[in-house]
Amino acid sequence: MKEIIQDNKLVELTYKVTDKESGHVLSMVEFPLGYVHGANKVLAPAVTAELEGKSAGDVIEVPIDCNQLYGPRDESLVFTDRIENVPEEYREIGTTIVMENEKGETRNFLVTRMDDETLTVDGNNPLCGRDVVFTLEILAVRDATDEEIEAGGPIGQAADIDESLKIPI
């Protein structure tokens, strides 16, 4: 009998995130991601709900309106500065820069554009303002050990998730 996804089951899956409008794949996780269902909030509740009751071999698609998760794009979080004002280690498109405000709160900014004179960073989540489809392939489902339940996933394995595309709880 096939194991089905329910609380305290260790689930291994791969996924890809596709922009609904353009069809472009925005992110994919090919190395199996392991988590304990009901004990780890690494996936959005909408995704977790769709996984409930599924088993190894199933492939599901979950549409996500990222405006509901992140709100609309905030253009006040986009900054352009002269390249000479930017430290050398940040002068590459795709680099994440962690900035702190006067209250000590941090936010990730992504280098999105650069030319010979300027560099632009964006503090919006890359999925902000998009409709996406998560396609998940369930590879394995089994009872989680007590240690895995406590840890929220396989022991000794960090979740291989692109943090900028992580879907919050």
Summary of the structure (lengths in Angstrom):
residues: 169
radius of gyration: 18.6
end to end distance: 31.6
largest distance: 63.1
contacts: 455
relative contact order: 0.30
helix: 18%
strand: 41%
